Amino acid sequence: MKKTSKDYIFVVIQFLLFGAYTFDFFQPLEIPHYLATFGMVIAFIGFMIALLTVFELKSNLTVFPTPTEKATLLTHGFFRYSRHPIYSGILMAAIGYALYKYSIYKLLIAGLLFIWFYLKSTYEEKQLAQKFNSYKEYQEKVGRFFPKLLL
């Protein structure tokens, strides 16, 4: 599938948000030590999910929301639980590290990343549904960022 200007816009803004996350313009808040520890655990788990998913994707990996020409639909590994496990891992890492650093600013950027990943994944899923006939069925079974809870 051919990349459009939307692909580039999604990626550029995503990386601008990553860049903004590296700074902090506010004083850290005072929070309990156990919350900082919890944040670091969440950040580590998120980082590992994102990293391991990169290896799962192999030749399917691209920063752009439009799938590559040779892309295959993955429904195993982390993709059994999340349609976008790299985004999930990045969000967990960003929120967890923000808690560890006691940073409202980093939490704000993580919130913006969540919104941006939601918009980007919505566009990406339209592309995937065009490429793969079984994508709609997969969408119904698997949560966007986190596992669907069966109640």
Disulfide bonds with the S-S distance in Angstrom:
none
